[in-house]
């Protein structure tokens, strides 16, 4: 079957109130985690669980990509379809470390998405009767070594591009707007980030972006102990390149897809 990659096109999630209620249910079922930002975006309707919402949307997108690329006989291990229901593994665990699944049933409403969201549950739910094999988690890497930054490799950062790009610049601290020392500060912050990763490999946080595992490095511009933005770097022909700065919220969203970041500098 043709697989759409957008969760909102795949299934009816109900009204905003219903959808957010489902996310609250998922948050309560899962191992406790902070799914909200310290300073929520006033333009976003979901103030309570925006990180969780982003996580589920992009987890489904990844699974849909895997489903599309898999051999037909393997597809039901990625997203499990039957005639009347569908489920996928959210990648989250209950407090008893059971997998949590997203559950969907066939949508009978004409001219709507083919499925509708029932909710989230572990495998004890009666929903799973008749399903022989439950779907696996999304996969983002082939080798655990892909998640460790190689501190012996060269890091080439295009500071001129970053500091001349309006999208990147507006993510930097407002206190530095128009500063004639910005290039010097940024270059020094990159060197500091490299030393922090050498001192503790966990300072380079893996993220999944553009179908590739990349890394997020802490860029401390105002205070050496506090990250202001994150530098996104990726492997390229034997060395790392850095062309983009992300806000810490953006960085956390990207990193959370692989795992809850175990880092001192990257928090919700």
N, C-alpha and C positions, 0 to 999 in steps of 0.2 A: 504494500500500500504506500501511497505518497505520504511523506512525513513532513509536516510543517514544523518550523523551529521556534515559532513564537507561541508561548503558552496561552496568550489571550486569543490567538486564532485557533488553537487546538481545542480549547475547552471554554465553556461558559463558567466564569468564576463567581457569578452573582453580582450584586451591587457592591459598591465600595465597602459598605458596612458589613455585608456578608463575607467578602473576601478578607477583610481585616480581622473579622471574627475567626475565620479559619486559621489565619496566621497566628492569632493569639492562642488558639487551641494547639497549634504546632509548637509554639514557644513553651507552653506549659508542659507538653508531653516530652520535650527534648531535654537533654542535659542543660542545666541553667547556663545562660550566656547573655551577654549584653547585646541586644539587637537594635539599639537606638543610638543616635548621635548625641553628644553633649550639647551641641548647638544645631537643632534640626533646621533643615532648609524650609523657610516659610512658604516656598512655592509648592512644596510637596504635601499631599493630603495625608499620607501615612506618617505620623510623627512617632508612633509607638514602636513599630517593627520595620523600619525602612531597610535595614541591613538584611533581615530575614527575607523580606519581599524580593530584594535584588538577588539574594542567594538562590531562592527557589526558581525564579525566572531564568537565571543563567545556568543553573543545574539542568533544567529541562532542555535548554538550548544545546548544551553539551551532549546530553543523552540523545537528543534528536539527531545531532551530527554523527554520533557513533552508530546509531540505528541505521542511518542512511548509508553509511560506509560498510556496514557489516554484511557478511554472508547471510542469506535468507534464513538458514537454519539456526543462526545465532541471534537473530534479532529479538526474539522473545525473552532473552536473558538480559536485554538492555531496557526495553520498554515492553511490558507484558500486555498483549492484546488478547481478548476473547470477543465473542460476538456481542456481548452485552456490557463488558467492563474492561477497564484499562488500569494499570498501576505502574508507578515507577519508584525507584529507591531514591529518597531525598538525600541520602548520604549522612543524615543525622541519626543520632542514637537516643533511645530512651535512657532514663536513669539506671536501668538494668542492662544497658548496652544491647538492646534489641534494635534492629533497623526500624526506621520509620518510613512508611510508604505514603505516597500521594494516591488517592483513590478516586476513580472516575467511573461514571456510568453513562450509558448511551443516552444522548439527548433526543427526546421525541419532539421537541419544539421545531417546527419547520423553519427553514432558512436561517438556522443558527449554527453555532459550532457543533461538530459531531458528538462531543462529549460534554459532561458537566461535572464539576468538582463535588465529590461527596464529602471529602475531608481528609484527615491524616490519621494513620493508625499503625500499630505494630502488627505482626503476623497472627496475633490472636483474634483478630476481627473476623466475624463470619463472612465478610466480603471475600476472603481468600479460599473459601470452599470451592473445590474444583480446579484450583490453580496448582499445578504440580511443582513448578519450579519458580521461585520468586526472583525478581530482577536484581541485578548487582548494582553497585554504586557506579557513578560516573568515574571515568579514568582520565587523568590529566598528564600522566608521565609513564614511561616504560621502565625506567631505572631509577632507584632511589637516589643515585648519584646526581640525577638531574636537579634535585632540590638543594644541592649544596653549591654555593658560590666558590669558584676556583680563584683563590686569592693570588695565585702565581700568574694568572693571565693578565694581559694588559687591559686597561679600561680607557677607552677613548670617548671623552665627553665633548659634544659639540656645544660648548657654552655660548658661543656667538649666536647659534640658531635658537637656543632656548631663550636667551635674553632679548632676542629681537622678535620673538613670537608673542603676539598679544595674549593668546590663550594661556601660555606658560607664565608670562609676567604677571597676569592678574591673580595667579594662584600664590604668588609670593607675598610675604608680609607687607601690609600697607605702609608700614613705617619705612620701607625701603624704596617706595615709589619715587622715581626721579633721582635716586642717589647716584652720584658719580663714582662711588666706590663699589657699585653692585657687582661688576665683573670680578673684581678682586675678592670680594666677600664670597661670591659663588664658587670661584675656583678654590679658595681655601676650604670651603665647606665640603667640596667634593673630595679633597685630599683627606680631610678629617673623617669623612664617611669610609674611605678606603681603610684607614687605620682602625676604625671601629670594627669593621668586618674582619680584619686580620686578628684583632684581639678577641672577637667573639663571632663565630660564623653565623649565629642566629640573628645578627644585626642585618644580614642580607635576607630579606623575606621573599620567598618564592610567590609568584603570582601567575595566573594563566591569562594570557591575552593574545589574541590573533592566532589561536591554535598552537601556542608555544608557551613553554614555561620560561618566564623571565624573572628578573629580580627587582626588588624595591630597596633602595638605599636611603638612609636618613640624611637629610640635608638640613643642617643646623646653621641658620644665618644670624639669629639674634642672640642665641644662648648656646654655647657648645654642648650643653646637656639636654637640649630640647629640640626635637625635629620640628621644622616649620612646614616643610614639604617633603615629598619623596621623589627621588630620581629613579625613573624606570630604565633599566638596562637589559639588553638581550645579547645572546651569544651570536657572533657573526664571524665565520671563517677563522676561528682560532683566537678571537679576542672579544671583549664586551664593548658594546656601543651604548651611549646614552644620548637621547635626543628630546626627552620629554620629562617635565615635572608634573606630578599629580598632587592634588590636595590630599591630606591624610585620610579624609573620608573616601575619596576615590580609591586610594591605595588599599585601604582596609577592605572595601567591597571586592576588589580584584583578588586580594590575598585570601579572603575567606572562602572562596570557591574550593581551594585545595584543602585547607584546614584552618582551624582557628589559630591565628598568628600567635606564636609563642615568643613574643619580642617585647623588650622594655619600651620601645619607642612608638610602636604602632598599636594603638588602642582605638576602640570605637569613639 
